[in-house]
Amino acid sequence: MTTQAEKACLCVCSFACNGHENGGFLGKFDSANFEFFDGSHVYLDCWPTKIAQEQKGIRIGRVVLPFAKWKEWHGNWCWDAYWMLPSKASRALRYLIQQRGASKTEISEGLATGVWNAWCKPETHVSFKESSHAHIR
C-alpha cells in the first residue's frame, strides 16, 4: 500500500506499447519516458521489450515492478503510463539501459540526470553546464 507521502513522490513511467492505428495493446514497446517528481524526465529508445500487467505489478522484460496507478492512452493512444516509486522507476530504467540497449533521446536537468548517470556507461554520462540542454561528456 502506498502512503500519502509516497504518492507525492511517484514517478510516471510511460511506455509506447499500443498500436498507432487503433491504440490496441501490442505487448511490447521500444520507447519509454520516465517523469520524476522534481519535473525532470528521461525519454529513451530501446530494443523491442515485452510488457505485461501481472497480479504483482507490471512486467518489463524480465523485471516485475509494483505500481500505484495505471492509465491507458496517456497523452495519446500509443502510450500507457504507470505511477511507481522512484526506486522502482530507477530499476526499470537500469534494466532498459543495461539489458535492452536503451539510449536517451532527451533528458532534463534534475533527478533524471542522477538516475541516468548512476546506471549508464561513463562515456554517456550527462552534465548540464550553463545551459538547460544536456551535454554528453
C-alpha positions in Angstrom: 0.0 0.0 0.0 1.4 3.4 -1.0 1.3 6.1 1.8 0.2 9.7 1.1 3.8 10.9 1.4 4.9 8.3 -1.1 2.2 9.3 -3.5 3.6 12.8 -3.7 6.9 11.3 -4.9 5.7 8.9 -7.5 7.3 8.8 -10.9 5.3 8.5 -14.1 6.7 5.8 -16.3 5.2 5.8 -19.8 5.7 3.1 -22.5 4.7 3.3 -26.2 3.1 -0.1 -26.1 -0.1 0.5 -28.1 -0.5 0.4 -31.9 -0.6 3.7 -33.7 -3.5 2.5 -36.0 -6.1 1.9 -33.2 -4.5 2.2 -29.8 -4.6 -1.6 -29.2 -2.2 -3.1 -26.7 0.8 -4.7 -28.5 2.6 -6.4 -25.6 5.9 -4.7 -26.4 7.5 -1.2 -26.6 10.6 0.4 -28.0 10.2 3.9 -26.5 9.7 5.0 -22.8 9.5 8.2 -20.8 10.3 8.5 -17.1 9.0 11.6 -15.4 10.4 12.2 -12.0 8.6 14.0 -9.2 11.0 17.0 -9.5 9.8 17.6 -13.0 12.8 16.2 -14.7 12.5 13.4 -17.3 14.3 10.9 -19.5 12.9 9.9 -22.9 14.6 6.9 -24.4 14.5 4.4 -27.2 15.4 0.7 -26.7 15.3 -2.6 -28.3 11.7 -4.0 -28.5 10.9 -5.1 -25.0 7.9 -7.2 -23.7 5.5 -5.6 -21.4 2.5 -7.1 -19.5 0.4 -6.5 -16.4 0.6 -9.2 -13.8 -1.0 -9.7 -10.5 2.1 -8.4 -8.7 2.8 -5.5 -11.0 4.0 -4.6 -14.5 6.4 -6.9 -16.2 9.0 -5.1 -18.3 11.2 -7.7 -19.9 12.3 -9.9 -17.1 11.6 -7.4 -14.3 8.3 -7.2 -12.4 7.6 -3.9 -10.6 4.7 -2.9 -8.4 2.8 0.3 -9.4 0.4 2.5 -7.6 -1.7 3.6 -10.6 -2.1 2.8 -14.3 -3.6 4.9 -17.2 -4.2 3.6 -20.7 -3.7 6.0 -23.5 -1.6 8.5 -21.5 -1.1 11.6 -23.7 -2.2 9.7 -26.8 -3.4 6.2 -27.6 0.1 4.9 -28.2 1.2 5.3 -24.6 0.3 3.6 -21.3 1.5 5.1 -18.0 2.3 3.6 -14.6 2.9 5.6 -11.5 5.5 4.0 -9.3 8.0 4.7 -6.5 11.3 6.3 -7.7 13.3 3.2 -6.6 11.1 1.1 -8.9 11.3 3.6 -11.8 15.1 3.6 -11.3 15.1 -0.2 -11.5 13.1 -0.2 -14.8 15.4 2.5 -16.2 18.5 0.5 -15.1 17.1 -2.7 -16.8 16.4 -0.8 -20.1 19.9 0.8 -20.1 21.9 -2.3 -19.1 19.9 -5.1 -20.7 17.8 -3.6 -23.6 20.3 -1.2 -25.3 18.5 2.0 -24.2 19.8 5.3 -25.5 18.5 8.6 -24.3 16.7 10.8 -26.8 16.1 13.6 -24.4 16.9 14.3 -20.8 16.3 17.2 -18.5 18.3 18.5 -15.5 17.3 17.2 -12.1 16.8 13.8 -10.5 16.6 12.2 -14.0 20.2 13.1 -14.7 21.4 11.5 -11.4 19.5 8.3 -12.1 20.7 8.1 -15.7 24.4 8.7 -14.7 24.1 6.1 -11.9 23.2 3.3 -14.4 24.8 4.2 -17.7 28.4 3.9 -19.0 30.7 6.8 -18.1 31.0 7.8 -21.8 27.3 8.5 -21.9 27.1 10.5 -18.7 25.2 13.7 -18.9 26.1 17.1 -17.4 24.4 20.5 -17.5 26.7 23.5 -17.7 25.3 27.0 -18.2 22.5 25.6 -20.3 19.2 23.8 -20.0 20.3 21.3 -22.7 22.1 18.0 -21.9 25.7 17.6 -22.9 27.5 14.2 -23.3 30.8 14.1 -21.5 
